[in-house]
Amino acid sequence: MDFTSPAPPIAWQSIRDAHGKQVGHEIFNRSRTASTHTIDSDLSLAHSVLSHLKPAALLDEGLLFLNTTYESLRSPHLDLLPPGKIVLEIPSLGHAASSEVEGRRPALAALRDKGFALAFNHSVLDSAYAPWHDLVNYLKIDFSVLAAERAVLMIRWGRRIPGVTLIADKIESAAQLQLAQENQVDLLQGYAVRRPEPVPARVVLPTFKEVRALRAQLKTSPEPEALTAFLQAEPTLLFNLLRMAQSQELSKRHIYTSLTQLLASLRLEQLQAWAGMLDAVAQDGVQRPADCKALYQEHAMALIAAASIVWPDVPQDSLVLIAHSLLIGKQLGLCVQQSVDQLLPPPLAAPVLALESQWQDLLQTYTAPH
């Protein structure tokens, strides 16, 4: 399996309340401007959010505000994101507002119904956007383009929308910060509050060949048992699946202690969306040695067999999930604690950590070079 690759050049900027408490971040791809990001760049960023290696926090630091395109708002990859933690920033329609607002409302309402919060720029206060006003969770007042008097007016108009949270955005000076505070704006964002910071996220990228194989498997034999057998031979794909499940906090909705149970908790449409997201980030830059996967399989089988003897009371399918998670983690340079934290559900995490030294010894013994 390849080792990690850098994620797209990600940055995030803190969003804080009037008392300086952090409530979330806006995250964005630094290689793209707001007007040039595409469905592919949105998919790549989503992959980084769901499948990155820690210590990058991303979903662990409050709400995550994601910029979107209208194309990505229709993409099934949104079903993979944990809606309760995500705020989707909806782009303005510009001159097309008067003709498109009504037609786009059902899609935005459906996203709200799924649990996503929606953020809009202050342009949504224009009368053309009136059909959207009941969908607004967060309203961003852009202080970089508005004179002080106009910004105050936007704040007053924004408060007319029931339940809206106002964000003073792009605050770049002490005077702008003072103006926002004097007008009691709920949340603050900008250079004068906190500068954007690079996020050194790393990901494990599949090859195009692996994603094609996954798509073929989903088409011909999507049953959980068949997918389990397939993924046990594809450690790169398995890593991405386990990381996605952890990032989604899937175990809070579906208790699973085996790979088969995890796959059974995901709809086929979600798995297909996952494959589509992987397609957007797949690469063939580094060729893997021909015997790489065979050696991985050999180590996995030896580790499972040894663990079955040491812990005969643990169900075999749970041992399989544990062994693969720890083995993948070891290949990525993670210790047992890190592998458990990033790849295993809570019902398995505590028992493994209680025997951390034994698992470490097994990994050392059964993955040592011949």
C-alpha positions in Angstrom: 0.0 0.0 0.0 1.2 3.5 -0.7 2.0 5.7 2.2 0.2 9.0 2.7 0.0 11.8 0.1 -0.6 15.5 0.9 -4.2 16.5 0.7 -5.1 19.5 -1.5 -3.6 22.7 0.0 -6.2 23.2 2.6 -6.6 26.2 4.9 -9.2 27.1 7.5 -10.2 30.2 9.3 -11.7 30.3 12.8 -15.2 31.6 13.3 -15.7 33.0 16.8 -18.5 34.4 18.9 -18.5 37.9 20.5 -16.6 36.6 23.5 -13.8 35.0 21.4 -15.0 31.5 21.8 -14.5 29.4 18.7 -17.7 27.9 17.2 -16.3 26.5 14.0 -14.1 27.0 10.9 -14.5 27.8 7.3 -12.4 25.4 5.2 -11.3 25.9 1.7 -8.9 24.7 -1.0 -6.1 27.3 -1.2 -5.3 26.4 -4.8 -8.8 27.7 -5.9 -10.5 31.0 -5.6 -14.1 31.2 -4.6 -15.1 31.6 -8.3 -12.9 28.8 -9.7 -13.6 25.8 -7.5 -15.5 23.0 -9.2 -17.3 19.8 -8.5 -14.0 17.9 -8.6 -12.3 20.3 -6.2 -15.3 20.1 -3.9 -15.1 16.2 -4.0 -11.4 16.4 -3.3 -12.0 18.6 -0.3 -14.8 16.4 1.0 -12.4 13.4 0.7 -9.9 15.3 2.8 -12.5 16.1 5.4 -13.7 12.4 5.7 -10.5 10.4 5.1 -7.5 12.5 6.3 -5.0 11.2 8.8 -5.0 13.0 12.1 -3.6 15.1 13.9 -5.5 17.5 11.6 -8.7 18.1 13.5 -11.1 19.2 10.7 -14.4 17.7 12.0 -13.4 17.8 15.6 -13.4 21.6 16.2 -17.0 22.6 16.0 -19.0 23.4 12.9 -17.3 23.2 9.5 -18.4 25.7 6.9 -17.9 24.4 3.4 -18.0 26.5 0.2 -20.0 24.8 -2.6 -21.0 25.0 -6.2 -24.5 24.4 -7.4 -23.2 21.3 -9.1 -21.7 19.9 -5.9 -25.0 20.6 -4.1 -26.6 18.0 -6.3 -23.8 15.5 -5.8 -24.5 12.3 -3.9 -21.2 12.8 -1.9 -23.1 15.1 0.5 -24.8 11.9 1.8 -21.4 10.9 3.2 -20.8 14.1 5.2 -22.1 14.3 8.8 -24.9 16.9 8.3 -25.0 18.0 12.0 -21.5 19.3 11.7 -21.6 20.9 8.3 -22.7 24.3 7.2 -23.0 24.6 3.4 -22.2 28.0 2.0 -24.6 28.7 -0.8 -23.3 30.8 -3.7 -25.1 33.8 -4.9 -27.0 33.5 -8.2 -26.0 37.0 -9.5 -28.1 38.3 -12.4 -29.9 34.9 -12.6 -31.5 35.3 -9.2 -34.9 36.5 -10.4 -35.3 33.5 -12.8 -33.7 30.7 -10.7 -34.5 31.3 -7.1 -37.8 29.4 -7.2 -36.4 26.5 -9.2 -33.5 26.0 -6.8 -35.5 26.2 -3.6 -36.6 22.5 -3.4 -33.0 21.3 -3.5 -31.9 23.7 -0.8 -34.9 22.7 1.3 -34.0 19.0 0.9 -30.5 19.7 2.2 -32.0 21.5 5.3 -34.3 18.5 5.8 -31.2 16.2 5.8 -29.8 18.2 8.7 -27.4 20.5 6.9 -27.3 24.2 8.0 -27.2 26.7 5.2 -25.2 29.9 5.1 -25.7 32.8 2.6 -24.0 36.0 1.7 -25.8 39.3 2.4 -26.9 39.4 -1.2 -29.7 37.0 -0.1 -31.4 40.0 1.5 -32.3 41.2 -2.0 -36.0 40.9 -2.6 -35.4 38.4 -5.4 -34.2 35.9 -2.8 -37.3 36.2 -0.6 -38.4 32.6 -1.3 -35.1 31.5 0.4 -35.3 33.5 3.6 -36.9 30.8 5.7 -34.0 28.5 4.7 -31.3 30.8 6.0 -29.4 29.6 9.1 -26.4 31.8 8.8 -26.1 35.1 7.1 -22.7 36.4 6.3 -22.2 40.2 6.1 -19.1 40.8 3.9 -17.3 43.7 5.6 -14.7 43.8 2.8 -17.1 45.1 0.2 -19.6 47.2 2.3 -19.1 50.7 3.6 -19.7 51.0 7.4 -23.2 52.5 7.0 -24.2 49.8 4.5 -22.9 47.0 6.7 -25.0 48.3 9.6 -28.0 48.4 7.3 -27.4 44.8 6.2 -27.2 43.7 9.9 -30.5 45.4 10.6 -32.2 43.8 7.6 -30.7 40.4 8.4 -32.2 40.4 11.9 -35.6 40.5 10.2 -35.1 36.8 9.2 -36.4 34.6 12.1 -33.8 32.4 13.7 -30.9 33.7 11.7 -27.3 33.8 13.0 -25.4 36.8 11.8 -21.7 36.5 10.9 -19.6 39.6 10.3 -17.3 38.2 7.5 -14.0 39.3 6.1 -13.2 41.7 9.1 -9.9 43.1 8.1 -9.3 46.0 10.5 -9.7 47.0 14.1 -12.4 49.5 13.1 -14.4 46.9 11.3 -14.1 44.6 14.3 -15.3 47.4 16.6 -18.2 48.1 14.3 -19.3 44.5 14.3 -19.1 44.3 18.0 -21.0 47.5 18.6 -23.8 46.2 16.5 -23.8 42.9 18.4 -23.2 40.6 15.5 -23.4 37.0 16.6 -20.2 35.6 15.1 -17.0 37.1 13.7 -14.6 36.0 11.0 -11.7 37.6 9.2 -8.0 38.5 9.4 -8.7 40.9 12.4 -10.3 37.9 14.3 -8.0 35.1 13.2 -5.9 34.7 10.1 -6.4 31.6 7.9 -4.1 28.7 8.9 -2.8 25.9 6.6 -4.0 22.4 7.5 -1.3 19.8 7.1 -3.8 17.1 6.3 -2.6 13.9 4.6 -4.6 11.2 2.9 -4.2 7.8 1.4 -5.1 8.0 -2.3 -6.4 4.9 -4.2 -5.3 4.2 -7.8 -7.7 4.4 -10.7 -7.5 0.7 -11.1 -8.6 0.1 -7.5 -11.6 2.5 -7.9 -12.6 0.7 -11.1 -12.5 -2.6 -9.2 -14.6 -1.1 -6.5 -17.2 0.2 -9.0 -17.3 -3.3 -10.7 -17.8 -4.9 -7.3 -20.6 -2.6 -6.4 -22.3 -3.3 -9.8 -21.9 -7.1 -9.7 -21.9 -8.2 -6.0 -22.8 -5.3 -3.7 -23.8 -7.6 -0.8 -22.0 -6.9 2.5 -20.4 -10.3 2.7 -19.0 -10.1 -0.9 -17.8 -6.5 -0.3 -16.1 -7.6 2.9 -14.1 -10.2 1.1 -13.2 -7.7 -1.6 -12.1 -4.9 0.7 -10.0 -7.2 2.8 -7.8 -7.6 -0.2 -7.7 -3.8 -0.9 -6.1 -2.1 2.1 -6.1 1.4 0.5 -9.9 1.3 -0.1 -10.4 -0.3 3.3 -8.5 2.5 5.0 -10.6 5.1 3.3 -13.8 3.3 4.3 -12.9 3.0 7.9 -11.7 6.6 8.2 -15.0 7.8 6.6 -17.0 5.7 9.1 -15.0 7.3 12.0 -15.4 10.8 10.6 -19.1 10.4 10.1 -19.3 9.0 13.7 -21.3 6.2 12.1 -21.1 4.0 15.2 -23.4 6.4 17.0 -26.2 5.6 14.6 -25.3 2.0 13.7 -23.4 -0.2 16.2 -20.9 -2.4 14.3 -18.1 -4.7 15.4 -17.3 -6.2 12.0 -16.6 -5.0 8.5 -19.7 -6.8 7.3 -21.9 -4.9 9.8 -20.4 -1.7 8.8 -21.1 -2.3 5.1 -24.7 -3.4 5.9 -25.3 0.0 7.6 -24.5 1.8 4.4 -26.9 2.1 1.5 -25.8 1.1 -1.9 -26.3 4.7 -3.0 -23.9 5.8 -0.3 -21.3 3.3 -1.4 -21.6 4.4 -5.0 -21.2 8.0 -3.8 -18.1 7.0 -1.9 -16.7 5.4 -5.1 -17.5 8.6 -7.0 -15.6 10.7 -4.4 -12.6 8.3 -4.6 -12.7 8.6 -8.4 -12.1 12.4 -8.1 -8.9 11.9 -6.1 -7.6 8.6 -7.6 -4.1 8.7 -9.0 -1.6 6.4 -10.6 1.6 8.3 -9.7 3.3 5.6 -7.7 3.2 2.0 -8.9 2.9 -0.5 -6.1 5.2 -3.6 -6.1 3.4 -6.6 -7.6 3.6 -8.6 -4.4 2.6 -5.7 -2.1 -1.0 -6.8 -1.6 -0.1 -10.5 -1.4 2.3 -9.7 1.4 -0.3 -7.7 3.1 -2.8 -10.6 2.9 -0.1 -12.9 4.3 0.5 -10.7 7.3 -3.3 -10.2 7.9 -4.0 -13.9 7.9 -1.1 -14.6 10.2 -2.2 -11.9 12.6 -5.8 -13.1 12.6 -4.8 -16.7 13.3 -2.5 -15.7 16.1 -5.1 -13.4 17.7 -7.7 -16.2 17.5 -5.5 -18.3 19.7 -4.7 -15.6 22.2 -8.3 -14.3 22.4 -10.6 -17.3 21.5 -13.7 -15.6 23.0 -13.6 -12.6 20.6 -15.8 -13.2 17.5 -13.8 -14.0 14.4 -15.3 -11.2 12.3 -14.3 -8.7 15.1 -10.8 -10.0 15.1 -10.6 -9.6 11.3 -11.6 -5.9 11.6 -9.2 -5.3 14.4 -6.3 -7.1 12.6 -6.8 -5.2 9.4 -7.1 -1.9 11.1 -3.9 -2.3 13.1 -2.0 -3.7 10.2 -3.0 -0.8 7.9 -2.1 1.6 10.7 1.3 0.0 11.1 2.0 0.4 7.4 1.1 4.1 7.7 3.5 4.5 10.7 0.7 4.7 13.3 1.0 3.2 16.8 -1.7 0.9 18.1 -3.4 3.8 20.0 -3.5 6.0 16.8 -4.8 3.1 14.7 -7.6 2.4 17.2 -8.6 6.1 17.4 -8.7 6.5 13.6 -10.1 3.2 12.4 -12.0 1.2 15.0 -15.5 1.8 16.4 -15.8 2.3 20.2 -17.1 -1.3 21.0 -13.8 -2.6 19.8 -11.5 0.3 20.7 -11.6 -0.2 24.5 -10.9 -3.9 24.5 -8.0 -3.5 22.1 -6.5 -0.7 24.1 -6.8 -2.8 27.2 -4.5 -5.3 25.5 -2.4 -2.7 23.7 1.0 -4.2 24.5 -0.1 -7.7 23.4 -1.4 -6.4 20.0 1.8 -4.5 19.6 3.8 -7.7 20.2 1.7 -9.6 17.6 2.1 -6.9 15.0 5.9 -6.9 15.6 6.0 -10.7 15.3 3.8 -11.3 12.3 4.8 -8.3 10.2 8.6 -8.7 10.6 10.5 -9.4 7.4 11.2 -13.0 6.7 
